[in-house]
Amino acid sequence: MKNKFKDFSRLLSSIREEASSVPTSILILTTLAAVSGSYVFGSAVGYSSPAQSGITDDLNLGVAEYSLFGSILTIGAMVGAIVSGSLADYAGRRAAMGFSELFCILGWLAIAVSKVAWWLYVGRLLLGCGMGILSYVVPIYIAEITPKDLRGGFTAVHQLMICFGVSLTYLIGAFLNWRLLAIIGTIPCLAQLLSLSFIPESPRWLAKVGRLERSESTLQHLRGKNVDISEEATEIREFTEASQQQTEANIFGLFQLQYLKSLTVGVGLIILQQFGGVNAIAFYASSIFVSAGFSRSIGTIAMVVVQIPMTALGVILMDKSGRRPLLLISASGTCLGCFLVSLSFYLQDLHKEFSPILALVGVLVLILSDYIASKLIPTKPNYKSRSAIFL
């Protein structure tokens, strides 16, 4: 009799776990609302490439002036990343996303109405600030609202939407004026601002600030009416209590001897990945194609066609092969892509007929190598220490 009761208890527990791992419609809609911010991130990154010829012609900008316009986005992103952890912890995940979208809307509008270079710089800087906040709060929010069995797949949507934002901006920008393209950039910002009024706050953040009843009711809403959330609610409560007993984490807490090797490897990989030049290629791809004698529109469309499938492939491969093989593939591809792009310009005076195709292949290899390894940063929420990674 006791054995039958134990078997029944195990069966009931298994059913409850499976039920909690089934995504509800509210969870899916909430995730879609959150990754609108990921799309904004991607559109900001992808804007400078298709807009370059229009902006430089209309505002009579030189190479140095437009280079500043492209690169100042990353400076704003650094500022946003610095404050993202504290802002998300103090005001909440939804408020942080809303705050970032205000920066992005102001940035897009400043670019759209620019008559001089300074307004372009201000707009791009504001976009970067919003982008830096979104880079932290969106994956954290998604990780906190999803069951642990679904967390990896749901957080992968963040990177896919960034890629989609870059690709669609490239595609639209090939046919539209740069001012209109900037105005279109405000649409996903407004969409997320409106959706924030309807989606729930993170149950983990609610528990962290002491609103336990609200945390449990929100968790129940996300998992479904008939799902037993007691085990997950207990886990959240215990995690919150344990984190509160620990010393307040900050960036300087990472710089200890015991963390030296891990910090050097982790941060070193991210820094070297950025020095590989993928952002420079993404920001100025159309200019590279034109300089190499290739069609701007065809090159841009080719990038659009391959980016999203390769990002999805990277997510699938990470689950099957792990991060280290992907990093090796990414590093090798980055080296090969840079070599092919540089070779295409070297051959312009020797074998001009090979230069355009080499430039296209090099850019595609470089971009795809980066996207394949784009899931390097883990999705498990680590709160404040994590915001340092996004610098």
Summary of the structure (lengths in Angstrom):
residues: 391
radius of gyration: 22.8
end to end distance: 59.5
largest distance: 87.3
contacts: 1350
relative contact order: 0.13
helix: 82%
strand: 0%
